[in-house]
């Protein structure tokens, strides 16, 4: 273990037997054998290649929301992704996976870009938002803003388009293919001078605050919206078949 500890220090700050309860919004979770905080994308890729090469189990940790960590902890390496570089290219906002979603929404508005105002109330990181196709106030990553992502998969860094991410409702290909999101390219729009982006964002925040309890340990968000009309129709069809 000591040899691995020294090796992992080449990639970031390392903690041994770190309680995951300190890093999840539910405030639960036992110790991780190694908890490695990485702040550079290049170092993250190098670490992933090392772990894959040695067959060491790892878990990607973002903002800690929507995460249930076992009291038994995690035997392996929890990679705490804190890569937080951002860049604006015309109407495309580029964000490392470890960027806090709220901060990306704020920075995009400050850059005069519109389309991600709903992100001001979304917990976690951009990497997690892409992986779960996060959304709020009628918007989500797939249909509104995501142009492409850089991903580590099968030992290589590849670029994947919106379509290749195979988004569904709070779903994506990354939940099944083992890909680690490195960077997201958000296709936004130039805002009109009188767009009042921050006002719109504050309205979103006020709505969330008025409809959700505050100050409690939680997953961040937990329920999926359902189309009850469709569900009821399916139930009626089933009952008709049973009655027949």
C-alpha positions as CSV (number, residue, x, y, z in Angstrom):
1,X,0.0,0.0,0.0
2,X,2.9,2.4,0.8
3,X,4.3,1.9,-2.7
4,X,0.9,2.8,-4.3
5,X,0.6,5.8,-2.0
6,X,3.9,7.2,-3.2
7,X,3.0,6.5,-6.8
8,X,-0.5,8.1,-6.6
9,X,1.1,11.3,-5.2
10,X,2.5,11.9,-8.7
11,X,-1.1,12.6,-9.8
12,X,-2.6,14.6,-7.0
13,X,-3.3,14.8,-3.2
14,X,-3.7,11.4,-1.7
15,X,-5.6,10.4,1.5
16,X,-5.6,6.9,3.0
17,X,-8.8,5.4,4.4
18,X,-10.7,8.6,3.7
19,X,-14.4,8.6,5.0
20,X,-16.7,9.1,2.0
21,X,-19.2,10.6,4.3
22,X,-17.1,13.8,4.1
23,X,-17.6,14.0,0.4
24,X,-21.3,13.0,-0.3
25,X,-24.4,15.2,0.1
26,X,-26.1,12.4,1.9
27,X,-23.2,12.5,4.5
28,X,-22.8,8.7,4.4
29,X,-20.1,6.3,3.3
30,X,-17.3,4.4,4.8
31,X,-13.5,4.7,4.1
32,X,-12.0,4.6,0.6
33,X,-8.6,2.8,0.5
34,X,-7.2,5.7,-1.5
35,X,-8.8,9.1,-2.1
36,X,-6.9,10.9,-4.8
37,X,-7.8,14.5,-5.7
38,X,-6.7,15.4,-9.3
39,X,-6.7,19.0,-10.6
40,X,-5.3,18.5,-14.1
41,X,-7.0,16.7,-16.9
42,X,-3.6,15.3,-18.2
43,X,-2.8,13.9,-14.8
44,X,-6.3,12.4,-14.6
45,X,-5.8,10.5,-17.9
46,X,-2.4,9.3,-16.7
47,X,-3.8,8.0,-13.5
48,X,-6.7,6.2,-15.3
49,X,-4.2,4.5,-17.6
50,X,-2.1,3.4,-14.6
51,X,-5.1,2.0,-12.7
52,X,-6.4,0.2,-15.8
53,X,-3.0,-1.2,-16.5
54,X,-2.7,-2.6,-13.0
55,X,-6.3,-3.8,-12.8
56,X,-7.0,-1.6,-9.8
57,X,-10.7,-0.8,-9.2
58,X,-11.6,2.9,-9.2
59,X,-14.6,5.1,-8.7
60,X,-15.0,8.6,-10.2
61,X,-16.2,11.2,-7.7
62,X,-17.6,14.5,-8.8
63,X,-19.7,16.7,-6.5
64,X,-20.9,13.9,-4.3
65,X,-24.6,14.4,-5.1
66,X,-26.9,11.5,-6.3
67,X,-24.3,9.1,-4.7
68,X,-25.0,6.4,-2.2
69,X,-21.7,5.3,-0.6
70,X,-21.6,2.0,1.3
71,X,-20.8,2.1,5.0
72,X,-18.3,-0.6,4.1
73,X,-16.4,1.9,2.1
74,X,-14.6,1.3,-1.2
75,X,-11.6,-1.0,-1.7
76,X,-9.7,0.7,-4.4
77,X,-9.1,4.3,-5.6
78,X,-11.8,7.0,-5.4
79,X,-10.7,9.7,-7.9
80,X,-11.9,13.1,-6.7
81,X,-12.1,15.1,-10.0
82,X,-11.3,18.8,-9.3
83,X,-10.3,19.7,-12.9
84,X,-11.8,23.2,-13.3
85,X,-10.5,25.0,-16.3
86,X,-12.9,26.9,-18.5
87,X,-12.7,28.6,-21.8
88,X,-15.1,30.5,-24.1
89,X,-14.8,30.2,-27.9
90,X,-17.5,32.4,-29.5
91,X,-20.8,30.8,-28.4
92,X,-19.2,27.6,-27.0
93,X,-18.4,27.3,-23.4
94,X,-15.8,24.7,-22.6
95,X,-15.6,23.3,-19.1
96,X,-13.5,20.6,-17.5
97,X,-15.5,17.7,-15.9
98,X,-14.7,18.8,-12.4
99,X,-16.2,22.3,-12.8
100,X,-19.1,22.9,-10.4
101,X,-22.3,23.1,-12.5
102,X,-23.5,26.2,-10.7
103,X,-20.2,28.0,-11.4
104,X,-20.4,27.1,-15.1
105,X,-23.9,28.5,-15.3
106,X,-22.7,31.7,-13.6
107,X,-19.6,32.1,-15.8
108,X,-21.5,31.5,-19.0
109,X,-24.0,34.2,-18.1
110,X,-21.1,36.5,-17.2
111,X,-19.7,35.8,-20.7
112,X,-22.9,37.0,-22.2
113,X,-24.1,33.5,-23.2
114,X,-27.6,32.2,-22.7
115,X,-29.0,28.7,-22.6
116,X,-27.7,27.4,-19.3
117,X,-29.5,29.6,-16.8
118,X,-31.2,26.5,-15.4
119,X,-27.9,25.2,-14.3
120,X,-27.7,27.6,-11.3
121,X,-29.7,25.3,-9.2
122,X,-28.2,22.0,-10.2
123,X,-25.8,20.3,-7.7
124,X,-22.6,18.5,-8.6
125,X,-20.2,18.9,-11.5
126,X,-20.4,19.2,-15.2
127,X,-19.0,15.7,-15.6
128,X,-21.8,14.3,-13.5
129,X,-24.4,16.5,-15.3
130,X,-23.3,15.0,-18.6
131,X,-23.3,11.5,-17.3
132,X,-26.8,11.8,-15.8
133,X,-28.2,14.1,-18.5
134,X,-29.0,16.5,-15.8
135,X,-31.8,19.0,-16.3
136,X,-34.1,21.5,-14.6
137,X,-36.8,23.9,-15.4
138,X,-37.7,22.0,-18.6
139,X,-34.1,21.9,-20.0
140,X,-31.4,19.2,-20.0
141,X,-27.9,18.6,-21.3
142,X,-29.0,16.7,-24.4
143,X,-31.6,18.8,-26.0
144,X,-30.4,22.2,-24.9
145,X,-26.7,22.7,-24.8
146,X,-24.3,19.8,-25.1
147,X,-22.3,19.9,-28.3
148,X,-19.6,17.2,-27.6
149,X,-17.4,15.8,-24.9
150,X,-13.9,14.5,-24.5
151,X,-13.9,11.1,-22.9
152,X,-11.4,8.6,-21.6
153,X,-12.5,5.1,-22.7
154,X,-10.6,1.8,-23.2
155,X,-7.3,3.5,-22.6
156,X,-7.8,6.3,-25.1
157,X,-9.1,9.9,-25.1
158,X,-11.8,10.2,-27.7
159,X,-14.3,12.9,-28.8
160,X,-18.0,12.0,-28.7
161,X,-20.9,14.0,-30.2
162,X,-24.2,14.6,-28.5
163,X,-25.8,11.7,-30.5
164,X,-23.0,9.3,-29.6
165,X,-23.6,10.0,-25.9
166,X,-27.0,8.1,-26.4
167,X,-28.8,10.4,-24.0
168,X,-32.1,9.4,-22.4
169,X,-34.1,10.8,-19.5
170,X,-31.4,11.1,-16.8
171,X,-29.4,8.5,-18.8
172,X,-26.4,8.3,-21.0
173,X,-24.0,5.8,-22.6
174,X,-21.5,6.6,-19.9
175,X,-23.5,4.7,-17.3
176,X,-22.8,1.5,-19.3
177,X,-19.6,1.9,-21.3
178,X,-17.2,2.8,-18.5
179,X,-16.2,6.1,-20.1
180,X,-14.8,8.9,-17.9
181,X,-15.9,12.4,-19.0
182,X,-13.0,14.8,-19.2
183,X,-14.4,17.9,-20.7
184,X,-17.7,19.2,-22.0
185,X,-18.4,21.7,-24.9
186,X,-21.6,23.6,-24.3
187,X,-23.3,25.1,-27.3
188,X,-24.9,28.2,-26.1
189,X,-26.2,31.4,-27.8
190,X,-25.1,35.0,-27.6
191,X,-27.5,36.8,-25.4
192,X,-29.3,40.0,-26.3
193,X,-28.1,43.1,-24.4
194,X,-31.3,43.3,-22.4
195,X,-31.6,39.6,-21.8
196,X,-31.4,39.9,-18.0
197,X,-29.8,36.5,-17.7
198,X,-29.1,36.7,-13.9
199,X,-32.7,37.8,-13.3
200,X,-33.9,34.6,-15.0
201,X,-31.4,32.5,-13.1
202,X,-32.5,34.0,-9.8
203,X,-36.1,33.2,-10.6
204,X,-35.1,29.6,-11.1
205,X,-33.3,29.5,-7.8
206,X,-36.2,31.1,-5.9
207,X,-38.6,28.5,-7.4
208,X,-36.4,25.6,-6.3
209,X,-36.0,27.1,-2.8
210,X,-39.7,27.6,-2.4
211,X,-40.6,24.0,-3.5
212,X,-37.8,22.0,-1.9
213,X,-36.7,21.6,1.7
214,X,-33.4,23.3,2.5
215,X,-30.6,22.6,5.0
216,X,-30.9,18.8,5.1
217,X,-28.5,16.1,4.0
218,X,-29.9,14.7,0.7
219,X,-28.9,13.2,-2.6
220,X,-29.2,16.7,-4.2
221,X,-32.2,15.5,-6.3
222,X,-33.8,12.1,-6.3
223,X,-37.1,11.8,-8.0
224,X,-37.7,11.4,-11.8
225,X,-40.6,13.3,-13.4
226,X,-43.2,10.8,-14.8
227,X,-45.7,11.2,-17.5
228,X,-48.8,10.1,-15.6
229,X,-51.0,10.3,-18.6
230,X,-48.9,7.6,-20.4
231,X,-48.7,5.5,-17.3
232,X,-52.4,5.7,-16.7
233,X,-53.1,4.7,-20.3
234,X,-50.8,1.7,-20.0
235,X,-52.5,0.7,-16.8
236,X,-56.0,0.9,-18.4
237,X,-54.8,-1.2,-21.3
238,X,-53.5,-3.8,-18.9
239,X,-56.8,-3.8,-17.0
240,X,-58.8,-4.2,-20.2
241,X,-56.7,-7.2,-21.2
242,X,-57.2,-8.7,-17.7
243,X,-60.9,-8.1,-17.8
244,X,-61.2,-9.7,-21.2
